[in-house]
Amino acid sequence: MQRQVYFCRFKKQATTNPLYKRTIIIKLNSLDFTFFASNYLHMLRYSILILLFVIVSPLSVFAQTITAKSAFRDLRREMPGTWFLPTDRGDKLEIWELENDSTLAGKSVRIKPENGDTVLLERLGLELRDTFLTYIITPRIQRSKEAVTLRFEDIDENGFYVFSNPENDDPTKLKYLLLGNREMQIITESKRNGRIVTREDVYEREFAPGTVEFRVKGGINMQNIRSTGTFNTDPPGSSPEFEWRPGWELGTQIRFKGRGGFVTVNAEIGVSGKYVHAKSEFTAIDDTSIVDYKRDLTYQTAWLTIGLYPEISFGRDSRFSLMAGPYYARLVSSRGKGVDLPGTENKLFKANNDFKKNDVGLQLGFQCKLNFGKKDLGGILGLRANLGLANLDNLYIRYCDGGSSILCNGSVAFQGAALYYSIDLLKL
């Protein structure tokens, strides 16, 4: 405490009398700063601990292991079917079917290449009991060898469902990974002569049936207005000026996936907020009045959109695909933020009537299958461009009632791009 008072006294003298400046610097340099250094390190230590707690706490939520019930729910949805693995000794098959709400029954067989006969290798099973999920292997000829059981542990960093039994030698661990309803990758770890031997097999689904997915999506967009033709704006011969603005997108999708997974048809309905800045001036003259129009504002519009977009994958197991198709949109909300003249109560002159109500156009997009975290939600990241084909002008055409068609052939339409992410509702 004596050093603290000593320090404060010299600090006060330094601020009130410049004659003490040289002496104070010498005395301060001769002070022992152990007290202040220890306090600083003490505060720094606690600051680091608090920072680590803030960072690690949210991550620990995502790092929690998946439950056996959730794992079984995912596997029973994707595993049923026939999976085959070509080998030199004939095709090897794993056949799985859902026996009840808590049991998957399967078998491993081999097809003899010389005569096509089917030989049973072992019976398989997945059983959910209470909070445990057990993988069961029953040999074709049991004799003295009993059934092997492996307990579900977790999903590893590569997305494999991991089953293990350290007390068993062959296998001691099994890892399953289902790839897009078309491939099943199995990694088998066994103990032989005191070392771990790993075998990796990739099975293909023998018959990939058509499926239906129900999805939700959300994203952001950037929109602008494309203008063509002639407008009677001031100064004469000029055109309205439009600028890009960011907006938003929300919607639902129903994906009809064809046999084999190469072709998918997307039926969508959603709402998109399309914003764009406009700047223009013109004069409208009728039999009774002269009206000066001026726009220097941002249009904030919302559209209910329905679309049908066929999609083609780059390959059977590819994560990437292209899509294109038509859409129809209905204007549900429109307002302008900025200069909007004439500012009268007459709805004819308000910016919320500057667009027609109906729009049609085309969308062209690129999609990539992408998941975040351990759980497979069937995530898809997409990028689309939209091109409006309908003339939405309901503002500049007001001058054209009874006027020259040469000065009244201007048209406006939305164009832009959207970045979005969608997930499969059935996988939540």
Contacts in CASP RR format, 6 or more apart in sequence:
PFRMAT RR
TARGET T0000
AUTHOR 0000-0000-0000
METHOD contacts of the structure
MODEL  1
MQRQVYFCRFKKQATTNPLYKRTIIIKLNSLDFTFFASNYLHMLRYSILI
LLFVIVSPLSVFAQTITAKSAFRDLRREMPGTWFLPTDRGDKLEIWELEN
DSTLAGKSVRIKPENGDTVLLERLGLELRDTFLTYIITPRIQRSKEAVTL
RFEDIDENGFYVFSNPENDDPTKLKYLLLGNREMQIITESKRNGRIVTRE
DVYEREFAPGTVEFRVKGGINMQNIRSTGTFNTDPPGSSPEFEWRPGWEL
GTQIRFKGRGGFVTVNAEIGVSGKYVHAKSEFTAIDDTSIVDYKRDLTYQ
TAWLTIGLYPEISFGRDSRFSLMAGPYYARLVSSRGKGVDLPGTENKLFK
ANNDFKKNDVGLQLGFQCKLNFGKKDLGGILGLRANLGLANLDNLYIRYC
DGGSSILCNGSVAFQGAALYYSIDLLKL
3 31 0 8 1.000
3 32 0 8 1.000
3 35 0 8 1.000
4 35 0 8 1.000
6 31 0 8 1.000
7 28 0 8 1.000
7 31 0 8 1.000
10 20 0 8 1.000
10 24 0 8 1.000
10 27 0 8 1.000
10 28 0 8 1.000
13 20 0 8 1.000
13 24 0 8 1.000
14 20 0 8 1.000
14 21 0 8 1.000
14 24 0 8 1.000
62 373 0 8 1.000
65 153 0 8 1.000
65 154 0 8 1.000
65 155 0 8 1.000
66 154 0 8 1.000
66 155 0 8 1.000
66 374 0 8 1.000
66 375 0 8 1.000
67 131 0 8 1.000
68 128 0 8 1.000
68 131 0 8 1.000
68 132 0 8 1.000
68 133 0 8 1.000
68 152 0 8 1.000
69 128 0 8 1.000
69 131 0 8 1.000
69 133 0 8 1.000
70 375 0 8 1.000
71 133 0 8 1.000
71 152 0 8 1.000
71 155 0 8 1.000
71 161 0 8 1.000
72 102 0 8 1.000
72 104 0 8 1.000
72 126 0 8 1.000
72 128 0 8 1.000
72 133 0 8 1.000
74 161 0 8 1.000
74 375 0 8 1.000
74 376 0 8 1.000
74 427 0 8 1.000
75 104 0 8 1.000
75 126 0 8 1.000
75 161 0 8 1.000
75 176 0 8 1.000
75 178 0 8 1.000
76 98 0 8 1.000
76 104 0 8 1.000
76 126 0 8 1.000
77 426 0 8 1.000
77 427 0 8 1.000
78 178 0 8 1.000
78 180 0 8 1.000
78 181 0 8 1.000
79 96 0 8 1.000
79 104 0 8 1.000
79 126 0 8 1.000
79 178 0 8 1.000
79 184 0 8 1.000
80 96 0 8 1.000
80 97 0 8 1.000
80 98 0 8 1.000
80 104 0 8 1.000
81 95 0 8 1.000
81 96 0 8 1.000
81 97 0 8 1.000
81 205 0 8 1.000
81 206 0 8 1.000
81 207 0 8 1.000
82 93 0 8 1.000
82 94 0 8 1.000
82 95 0 8 1.000
82 205 0 8 1.000
82 206 0 8 1.000
82 207 0 8 1.000
83 93 0 8 1.000
83 94 0 8 1.000
83 95 0 8 1.000
83 96 0 8 1.000
83 184 0 8 1.000
83 203 0 8 1.000
83 204 0 8 1.000
83 205 0 8 1.000
83 206 0 8 1.000
84 91 0 8 1.000
84 92 0 8 1.000
84 93 0 8 1.000
84 203 0 8 1.000
84 204 0 8 1.000
84 206 0 8 1.000
85 91 0 8 1.000
85 92 0 8 1.000
85 93 0 8 1.000
85 94 0 8 1.000
85 201 0 8 1.000
85 202 0 8 1.000
85 203 0 8 1.000
85 204 0 8 1.000
89 110 0 8 1.000
89 113 0 8 1.000
90 110 0 8 1.000
90 111 0 8 1.000
90 112 0 8 1.000
90 113 0 8 1.000
91 110 0 8 1.000
91 111 0 8 1.000
92 108 0 8 1.000
92 109 0 8 1.000
92 110 0 8 1.000
92 111 0 8 1.000
92 121 0 8 1.000
92 201 0 8 1.000
93 108 0 8 1.000
93 109 0 8 1.000
93 110 0 8 1.000
93 111 0 8 1.000
93 206 0 8 1.000
94 106 0 8 1.000
94 107 0 8 1.000
94 108 0 8 1.000
94 124 0 8 1.000
94 184 0 8 1.000
94 203 0 8 1.000
95 106 0 8 1.000
95 107 0 8 1.000
95 109 0 8 1.000
96 104 0 8 1.000
96 105 0 8 1.000
96 106 0 8 1.000
96 124 0 8 1.000
97 104 0 8 1.000
97 105 0 8 1.000
97 106 0 8 1.000
98 104 0 8 1.000
98 105 0 8 1.000
99 105 0 8 1.000
102 127 0 8 1.000
102 128 0 8 1.000
102 129 0 8 1.000
103 125 0 8 1.000
103 126 0 8 1.000
103 127 0 8 1.000
103 128 0 8 1.000
104 125 0 8 1.000
104 126 0 8 1.000
104 127 0 8 1.000
105 123 0 8 1.000
105 124 0 8 1.000
105 125 0 8 1.000
106 123 0 8 1.000
106 124 0 8 1.000
106 125 0 8 1.000
107 120 0 8 1.000
107 121 0 8 1.000
107 122 0 8 1.000
107 123 0 8 1.000
107 124 0 8 1.000
108 120 0 8 1.000
108 121 0 8 1.000
108 122 0 8 1.000
108 123 0 8 1.000
108 124 0 8 1.000
109 118 0 8 1.000
109 119 0 8 1.000
109 120 0 8 1.000
109 121 0 8 1.000
110 118 0 8 1.000
110 119 0 8 1.000
110 121 0 8 1.000
111 117 0 8 1.000
111 118 0 8 1.000
111 119 0 8 1.000
112 118 0 8 1.000
112 119 0 8 1.000
120 140 0 8 1.000
121 140 0 8 1.000
122 137 0 8 1.000
122 138 0 8 1.000
122 139 0 8 1.000
122 140 0 8 1.000
123 137 0 8 1.000
123 138 0 8 1.000
123 140 0 8 1.000
124 135 0 8 1.000
124 136 0 8 1.000
124 137 0 8 1.000
124 138 0 8 1.000
125 135 0 8 1.000
125 136 0 8 1.000
125 137 0 8 1.000
126 133 0 8 1.000
126 134 0 8 1.000
126 135 0 8 1.000
126 136 0 8 1.000
127 133 0 8 1.000
127 134 0 8 1.000
127 136 0 8 1.000
132 151 0 8 1.000
132 152 0 8 1.000
133 151 0 8 1.000
133 152 0 8 1.000
134 149 0 8 1.000
134 150 0 8 1.000
134 151 0 8 1.000
134 152 0 8 1.000
135 149 0 8 1.000
135 150 0 8 1.000
135 151 0 8 1.000
135 152 0 8 1.000
135 163 0 8 1.000
135 174 0 8 1.000
136 147 0 8 1.000
136 148 0 8 1.000
136 149 0 8 1.000
137 147 0 8 1.000
137 148 0 8 1.000
137 149 0 8 1.000
137 150 0 8 1.000
137 171 0 8 1.000
138 147 0 8 1.000
139 145 0 8 1.000
139 147 0 8 1.000
148 165 0 8 1.000
148 168 0 8 1.000
148 171 0 8 1.000
149 165 0 8 1.000
150 163 0 8 1.000
150 164 0 8 1.000
150 165 0 8 1.000
150 168 0 8 1.000
150 171 0 8 1.000
150 173 0 8 1.000
150 174 0 8 1.000
151 163 0 8 1.000
151 164 0 8 1.000
151 165 0 8 1.000
152 161 0 8 1.000
152 162 0 8 1.000
152 163 0 8 1.000
153 162 0 8 1.000
153 163 0 8 1.000
153 164 0 8 1.000
154 162 0 8 1.000
155 161 0 8 1.000
155 162 0 8 1.000
155 374 0 8 1.000
155 375 0 8 1.000
156 162 0 8 1.000
156 175 0 8 1.000
157 374 0 8 1.000
158 177 0 8 1.000
159 177 0 8 1.000
159 374 0 8 1.000
159 376 0 8 1.000
160 175 0 8 1.000
160 176 0 8 1.000
160 177 0 8 1.000
160 185 0 8 1.000
160 187 0 8 1.000
161 175 0 8 1.000
161 176 0 8 1.000
161 177 0 8 1.000
162 173 0 8 1.000
162 174 0 8 1.000
162 175 0 8 1.000
163 173 0 8 1.000
163 174 0 8 1.000
163 175 0 8 1.000
163 176 0 8 1.000
164 172 0 8 1.000
164 173 0 8 1.000
164 174 0 8 1.000
165 171 0 8 1.000
165 172 0 8 1.000
165 173 0 8 1.000
166 172 0 8 1.000
169 190 0 8 1.000
169 191 0 8 1.000
169 192 0 8 1.000
170 190 0 8 1.000
170 191 0 8 1.000
170 192 0 8 1.000
171 188 0 8 1.000
171 189 0 8 1.000
171 190 0 8 1.000
172 189 0 8 1.000
172 190 0 8 1.000
172 191 0 8 1.000
172 196 0 8 1.000
173 187 0 8 1.000
173 188 0 8 1.000
173 189 0 8 1.000
174 186 0 8 1.000
174 187 0 8 1.000
174 188 0 8 1.000
174 189 0 8 1.000
175 185 0 8 1.000
175 186 0 8 1.000
175 187 0 8 1.000
175 188 0 8 1.000
175 189 0 8 1.000
176 184 0 8 1.000
176 185 0 8 1.000
176 186 0 8 1.000
177 184 0 8 1.000
177 185 0 8 1.000
177 186 0 8 1.000
178 184 0 8 1.000
178 185 0 8 1.000
179 185 0 8 1.000
179 317 0 8 1.000
180 317 0 8 1.000
180 369 0 8 1.000
181 205 0 8 1.000
181 208 0 8 1.000
181 211 0 8 1.000
182 204 0 8 1.000
182 205 0 8 1.000
182 208 0 8 1.000
182 260 0 8 1.000
182 261 0 8 1.000
182 316 0 8 1.000
182 317 0 8 1.000
183 202 0 8 1.000
183 203 0 8 1.000
183 204 0 8 1.000
183 205 0 8 1.000
183 317 0 8 1.000
184 202 0 8 1.000
184 203 0 8 1.000
184 204 0 8 1.000
184 205 0 8 1.000
185 200 0 8 1.000
185 201 0 8 1.000
185 202 0 8 1.000
185 203 0 8 1.000
186 200 0 8 1.000
186 201 0 8 1.000
186 202 0 8 1.000
186 203 0 8 1.000
187 198 0 8 1.000
187 199 0 8 1.000
187 200 0 8 1.000
188 198 0 8 1.000
188 199 0 8 1.000
188 200 0 8 1.000
188 201 0 8 1.000
189 196 0 8 1.000
189 197 0 8 1.000
189 198 0 8 1.000
190 196 0 8 1.000
190 197 0 8 1.000
190 199 0 8 1.000
191 197 0 8 1.000
208 259 0 8 1.000
208 260 0 8 1.000
208 261 0 8 1.000
209 259 0 8 1.000
210 256 0 8 1.000
210 257 0 8 1.000
210 258 0 8 1.000
210 259 0 8 1.000
210 260 0 8 1.000
210 261 0 8 1.000
211 257 0 8 1.000
211 258 0 8 1.000
212 254 0 8 1.000
212 255 0 8 1.000
212 256 0 8 1.000
212 257 0 8 1.000
213 253 0 8 1.000
213 254 0 8 1.000
213 255 0 8 1.000
213 257 0 8 1.000
213 424 0 8 1.000
213 426 0 8 1.000
214 252 0 8 1.000
214 253 0 8 1.000
214 254 0 8 1.000
214 424 0 8 1.000
214 425 0 8 1.000
214 426 0 8 1.000
215 252 0 8 1.000
215 253 0 8 1.000
215 254 0 8 1.000
215 255 0 8 1.000
215 380 0 8 1.000
215 422 0 8 1.000
215 423 0 8 1.000
215 424 0 8 1.000
215 425 0 8 1.000
216 251 0 8 1.000
216 252 0 8 1.000
216 253 0 8 1.000
216 422 0 8 1.000
216 423 0 8 1.000
216 425 0 8 1.000
217 249 0 8 1.000
217 250 0 8 1.000
217 251 0 8 1.000
217 252 0 8 1.000
217 253 0 8 1.000
217 420 0 8 1.000
217 421 0 8 1.000
217 422 0 8 1.000
217 423 0 8 1.000
218 248 0 8 1.000
218 249 0 8 1.000
218 250 0 8 1.000
218 251 0 8 1.000
218 420 0 8 1.000
218 421 0 8 1.000
218 422 0 8 1.000
219 248 0 8 1.000
219 249 0 8 1.000
219 250 0 8 1.000
219 418 0 8 1.000
219 419 0 8 1.000
219 420 0 8 1.000
219 421 0 8 1.000
220 246 0 8 1.000
220 247 0 8 1.000
220 248 0 8 1.000
220 249 0 8 1.000
220 418 0 8 1.000
220 419 0 8 1.000
220 420 0 8 1.000
221 246 0 8 1.000
221 247 0 8 1.000
221 248 0 8 1.000
221 249 0 8 1.000
221 272 0 8 1.000
221 273 0 8 1.000
221 274 0 8 1.000
221 416 0 8 1.000
221 417 0 8 1.000
221 418 0 8 1.000
221 419 0 8 1.000
222 244 0 8 1.000
222 245 0 8 1.000
222 246 0 8 1.000
222 247 0 8 1.000
222 416 0 8 1.000
222 417 0 8 1.000
222 418 0 8 1.000
223 244 0 8 1.000
223 245 0 8 1.000
223 247 0 8 1.000
223 274 0 8 1.000
223 275 0 8 1.000
223 276 0 8 1.000
223 414 0 8 1.000
223 415 0 8 1.000
223 416 0 8 1.000
224 242 0 8 1.000
224 243 0 8 1.000
224 244 0 8 1.000
224 245 0 8 1.000
224 276 0 8 1.000
224 414 0 8 1.000
224 415 0 8 1.000
224 416 0 8 1.000
225 240 0 8 1.000
225 242 0 8 1.000
225 276 0 8 1.000
225 278 0 8 1.000
225 412 0 8 1.000
225 413 0 8 1.000
225 414 0 8 1.000
225 415 0 8 1.000
226 242 0 8 1.000
226 388 0 8 1.000
226 412 0 8 1.000
226 413 0 8 1.000
226 414 0 8 1.000
226 415 0 8 1.000
227 239 0 8 1.000
227 240 0 8 1.000
227 242 0 8 1.000
227 410 0 8 1.000
227 411 0 8 1.000
227 412 0 8 1.000
228 410 0 8 1.000
228 411 0 8 1.000
229 239 0 8 1.000
229 409 0 8 1.000
229 410 0 8 1.000
229 411 0 8 1.000
230 237 0 8 1.000
230 406 0 8 1.000
230 407 0 8 1.000
230 408 0 8 1.000
230 409 0 8 1.000
230 410 0 8 1.000
231 237 0 8 1.000
231 238 0 8 1.000
231 239 0 8 1.000
231 240 0 8 1.000
231 280 0 8 1.000
231 282 0 8 1.000
231 396 0 8 1.000
231 407 0 8 1.000
231 410 0 8 1.000
232 282 0 8 1.000
232 283 0 8 1.000
232 396 0 8 1.000
232 399 0 8 1.000
232 400 0 8 1.000
232 407 0 8 1.000
232 408 0 8 1.000
233 239 0 8 1.000
233 240 0 8 1.000
233 280 0 8 1.000
233 281 0 8 1.000
233 282 0 8 1.000
233 396 0 8 1.000
234 281 0 8 1.000
234 282 0 8 1.000
234 283 0 8 1.000
239 280 0 8 1.000
240 278 0 8 1.000
240 279 0 8 1.000
240 280 0 8 1.000
240 295 0 8 1.000
240 396 0 8 1.000
240 412 0 8 1.000
241 278 0 8 1.000
241 279 0 8 1.000
241 280 0 8 1.000
242 276 0 8 1.000
242 277 0 8 1.000
242 278 0 8 1.000
242 279 0 8 1.000
242 412 0 8 1.000
243 276 0 8 1.000
243 277 0 8 1.000
243 278 0 8 1.000
243 279 0 8 1.000
244 276 0 8 1.000
244 277 0 8 1.000
244 416 0 8 1.000
245 275 0 8 1.000
245 276 0 8 1.000
245 277 0 8 1.000
245 298 0 8 1.000
246 275 0 8 1.000
247 272 0 8 1.000
247 273 0 8 1.000
247 274 0 8 1.000
247 275 0 8 1.000
248 272 0 8 1.000
248 273 0 8 1.000
249 270 0 8 1.000
249 271 0 8 1.000
249 272 0 8 1.000
249 273 0 8 1.000
249 418 0 8 1.000
249 420 0 8 1.000
250 270 0 8 1.000
250 271 0 8 1.000
250 272 0 8 1.000
251 268 0 8 1.000
251 269 0 8 1.000
251 270 0 8 1.000
251 271 0 8 1.000
252 268 0 8 1.000
252 269 0 8 1.000
252 270 0 8 1.000
253 266 0 8 1.000
253 267 0 8 1.000
253 268 0 8 1.000
253 422 0 8 1.000
254 266 0 8 1.000
254 267 0 8 1.000
254 268 0 8 1.000
255 264 0 8 1.000
255 265 0 8 1.000
255 266 0 8 1.000
255 267 0 8 1.000
255 311 0 8 1.000
256 264 0 8 1.000
256 265 0 8 1.000
256 266 0 8 1.000
256 267 0 8 1.000
257 264 0 8 1.000
258 264 0 8 1.000
260 316 0 8 1.000
261 313 0 8 1.000
261 316 0 8 1.000
262 312 0 8 1.000
262 313 0 8 1.000
262 315 0 8 1.000
262 316 0 8 1.000
263 310 0 8 1.000
263 311 0 8 1.000
263 312 0 8 1.000
263 313 0 8 1.000
264 310 0 8 1.000
264 311 0 8 1.000
264 312 0 8 1.000
264 313 0 8 1.000
264 321 0 8 1.000
265 308 0 8 1.000
265 309 0 8 1.000
265 310 0 8 1.000
265 311 0 8 1.000
266 307 0 8 1.000
266 308 0 8 1.000
266 309 0 8 1.000
266 310 0 8 1.000
266 311 0 8 1.000
266 323 0 8 1.000
267 307 0 8 1.000
267 308 0 8 1.000
268 305 0 8 1.000
268 306 0 8 1.000
268 307 0 8 1.000
268 308 0 8 1.000
268 309 0 8 1.000
269 304 0 8 1.000
269 305 0 8 1.000
269 306 0 8 1.000
269 307 0 8 1.000
270 304 0 8 1.000
270 305 0 8 1.000
270 306 0 8 1.000
271 302 0 8 1.000
271 303 0 8 1.000
271 304 0 8 1.000
271 305 0 8 1.000
271 332 0 8 1.000
272 302 0 8 1.000
272 303 0 8 1.000
272 305 0 8 1.000
272 329 0 8 1.000
272 418 0 8 1.000
273 300 0 8 1.000
273 301 0 8 1.000
273 302 0 8 1.000
273 303 0 8 1.000
274 299 0 8 1.000
274 301 0 8 1.000
274 302 0 8 1.000
274 303 0 8 1.000
274 414 0 8 1.000
275 298 0 8 1.000
275 299 0 8 1.000
275 300 0 8 1.000
275 301 0 8 1.000
276 298 0 8 1.000
276 299 0 8 1.000
276 414 0 8 1.000
277 297 0 8 1.000
277 298 0 8 1.000
277 299 0 8 1.000
278 295 0 8 1.000
278 296 0 8 1.000
278 297 0 8 1.000
278 298 0 8 1.000
278 299 0 8 1.000
279 295 0 8 1.000
279 296 0 8 1.000
280 293 0 8 1.000
280 294 0 8 1.000
280 295 0 8 1.000
280 396 0 8 1.000
281 292 0 8 1.000
281 293 0 8 1.000
281 294 0 8 1.000
281 295 0 8 1.000
282 293 0 8 1.000
282 396 0 8 1.000
282 399 0 8 1.000
283 290 0 8 1.000
283 291 0 8 1.000
283 292 0 8 1.000
283 293 0 8 1.000
283 399 0 8 1.000
284 290 0 8 1.000
284 291 0 8 1.000
284 293 0 8 1.000
284 398 0 8 1.000
284 399 0 8 1.000
285 291 0 8 1.000
285 399 0 8 1.000
286 401 0 8 1.000
291 342 0 8 1.000
291 349 0 8 1.000
292 341 0 8 1.000
292 342 0 8 1.000
293 341 0 8 1.000
293 342 0 8 1.000
293 349 0 8 1.000
293 395 0 8 1.000
293 398 0 8 1.000
294 339 0 8 1.000
294 340 0 8 1.000
294 341 0 8 1.000
295 339 0 8 1.000
295 340 0 8 1.000
295 341 0 8 1.000
295 351 0 8 1.000
295 354 0 8 1.000
295 395 0 8 1.000
296 338 0 8 1.000
296 339 0 8 1.000
297 336 0 8 1.000
297 337 0 8 1.000
297 338 0 8 1.000
297 339 0 8 1.000
297 340 0 8 1.000
297 351 0 8 1.000
298 336 0 8 1.000
298 337 0 8 1.000
298 338 0 8 1.000
299 334 0 8 1.000
299 335 0 8 1.000
299 336 0 8 1.000
299 351 0 8 1.000
299 354 0 8 1.000
299 355 0 8 1.000
300 333 0 8 1.000
300 334 0 8 1.000
300 335 0 8 1.000
300 336 0 8 1.000
300 337 0 8 1.000
301 331 0 8 1.000
301 333 0 8 1.000
301 334 0 8 1.000
301 335 0 8 1.000
301 355 0 8 1.000
302 331 0 8 1.000
302 332 0 8 1.000
302 333 0 8 1.000
302 334 0 8 1.000
303 329 0 8 1.000
303 330 0 8 1.000
303 331 0 8 1.000
303 332 0 8 1.000
303 359 0 8 1.000
304 329 0 8 1.000
304 330 0 8 1.000
304 332 0 8 1.000
305 327 0 8 1.000
305 328 0 8 1.000
305 329 0 8 1.000
305 330 0 8 1.000
306 327 0 8 1.000
306 328 0 8 1.000
306 329 0 8 1.000
307 325 0 8 1.000
307 326 0 8 1.000
307 327 0 8 1.000
307 328 0 8 1.000
307 363 0 8 1.000
308 325 0 8 1.000
308 326 0 8 1.000
308 327 0 8 1.000
309 323 0 8 1.000
309 324 0 8 1.000
309 325 0 8 1.000
309 363 0 8 1.000
309 365 0 8 1.000
310 323 0 8 1.000
310 324 0 8 1.000
310 325 0 8 1.000
311 321 0 8 1.000
311 322 0 8 1.000
311 323 0 8 1.000
311 367 0 8 1.000
312 321 0 8 1.000
312 322 0 8 1.000
312 323 0 8 1.000
313 320 0 8 1.000
313 321 0 8 1.000
314 320 0 8 1.000
314 321 0 8 1.000
314 322 0 8 1.000
319 368 0 8 1.000
319 369 0 8 1.000
319 370 0 8 1.000
320 366 0 8 1.000
320 367 0 8 1.000
320 368 0 8 1.000
320 369 0 8 1.000
321 366 0 8 1.000
321 367 0 8 1.000
322 364 0 8 1.000
322 365 0 8 1.000
322 366 0 8 1.000
322 367 0 8 1.000
323 363 0 8 1.000
323 364 0 8 1.000
323 365 0 8 1.000
323 366 0 8 1.000
323 367 0 8 1.000
323 384 0 8 1.000
324 362 0 8 1.000
324 363 0 8 1.000
324 364 0 8 1.000
324 365 0 8 1.000
325 362 0 8 1.000
325 363 0 8 1.000
325 364 0 8 1.000
326 360 0 8 1.000
326 361 0 8 1.000
326 362 0 8 1.000
326 363 0 8 1.000
327 360 0 8 1.000
327 361 0 8 1.000
327 362 0 8 1.000
327 363 0 8 1.000
327 386 0 8 1.000
328 358 0 8 1.000
328 359 0 8 1.000
328 360 0 8 1.000
328 361 0 8 1.000
329 358 0 8 1.000
329 359 0 8 1.000
329 360 0 8 1.000
330 357 0 8 1.000
330 358 0 8 1.000
330 359 0 8 1.000
331 355 0 8 1.000
331 356 0 8 1.000
331 357 0 8 1.000
331 358 0 8 1.000
331 359 0 8 1.000
334 351 0 8 1.000
334 352 0 8 1.000
334 353 0 8 1.000
334 354 0 8 1.000
334 355 0 8 1.000
335 351 0 8 1.000
335 352 0 8 1.000
336 351 0 8 1.000
336 352 0 8 1.000
340 350 0 8 1.000
340 351 0 8 1.000
342 349 0 8 1.000
343 349 0 8 1.000
343 350 0 8 1.000
347 353 0 8 1.000
348 398 0 8 1.000
353 394 0 8 1.000
353 395 0 8 1.000
354 394 0 8 1.000
354 395 0 8 1.000
355 392 0 8 1.000
355 393 0 8 1.000
355 394 0 8 1.000
355 395 0 8 1.000
356 390 0 8 1.000
356 391 0 8 1.000
356 392 0 8 1.000
356 393 0 8 1.000
356 394 0 8 1.000
358 390 0 8 1.000
359 388 0 8 1.000
359 390 0 8 1.000
359 392 0 8 1.000
359 413 0 8 1.000
359 414 0 8 1.000
360 388 0 8 1.000
360 389 0 8 1.000
360 390 0 8 1.000
361 386 0 8 1.000
361 387 0 8 1.000
361 388 0 8 1.000
361 389 0 8 1.000
361 390 0 8 1.000
362 386 0 8 1.000
362 387 0 8 1.000
362 388 0 8 1.000
362 389 0 8 1.000
363 384 0 8 1.000
363 385 0 8 1.000
363 386 0 8 1.000
363 387 0 8 1.000
364 384 0 8 1.000
364 385 0 8 1.000
364 387 0 8 1.000
365 382 0 8 1.000
365 383 0 8 1.000
365 384 0 8 1.000
365 385 0 8 1.000
366 382 0 8 1.000
366 383 0 8 1.000
366 384 0 8 1.000
367 380 0 8 1.000
367 381 0 8 1.000
367 382 0 8 1.000
367 383 0 8 1.000
368 380 0 8 1.000
368 381 0 8 1.000
368 382 0 8 1.000
369 378 0 8 1.000
369 379 0 8 1.000
369 380 0 8 1.000
370 379 0 8 1.000
370 380 0 8 1.000
370 381 0 8 1.000
370 421 0 8 1.000
371 377 0 8 1.000
371 378 0 8 1.000
371 379 0 8 1.000
375 427 0 8 1.000
376 427 0 8 1.000
377 423 0 8 1.000
377 424 0 8 1.000
377 427 0 8 1.000
377 428 0 8 1.000
378 423 0 8 1.000
378 424 0 8 1.000
378 427 0 8 1.000
379 421 0 8 1.000
379 422 0 8 1.000
379 423 0 8 1.000
379 424 0 8 1.000
380 421 0 8 1.000
380 422 0 8 1.000
380 423 0 8 1.000
381 419 0 8 1.000
381 420 0 8 1.000
381 421 0 8 1.000
382 419 0 8 1.000
382 420 0 8 1.000
382 421 0 8 1.000
382 422 0 8 1.000
383 417 0 8 1.000
383 418 0 8 1.000
383 419 0 8 1.000
384 417 0 8 1.000
384 418 0 8 1.000
384 420 0 8 1.000
385 415 0 8 1.000
385 416 0 8 1.000
385 417 0 8 1.000
386 414 0 8 1.000
386 415 0 8 1.000
386 416 0 8 1.000
386 417 0 8 1.000
386 418 0 8 1.000
387 413 0 8 1.000
387 415 0 8 1.000
387 416 0 8 1.000
388 413 0 8 1.000
388 414 0 8 1.000
388 415 0 8 1.000
389 413 0 8 1.000
390 413 0 8 1.000
391 410 0 8 1.000
391 411 0 8 1.000
391 412 0 8 1.000
391 413 0 8 1.000
392 411 0 8 1.000
392 412 0 8 1.000
392 413 0 8 1.000
392 414 0 8 1.000
393 410 0 8 1.000
393 411 0 8 1.000
393 412 0 8 1.000
396 408 0 8 1.000
396 410 0 8 1.000
396 412 0 8 1.000
397 408 0 8 1.000
399 407 0 8 1.000
399 408 0 8 1.000
400 407 0 8 1.000
400 408 0 8 1.000
END
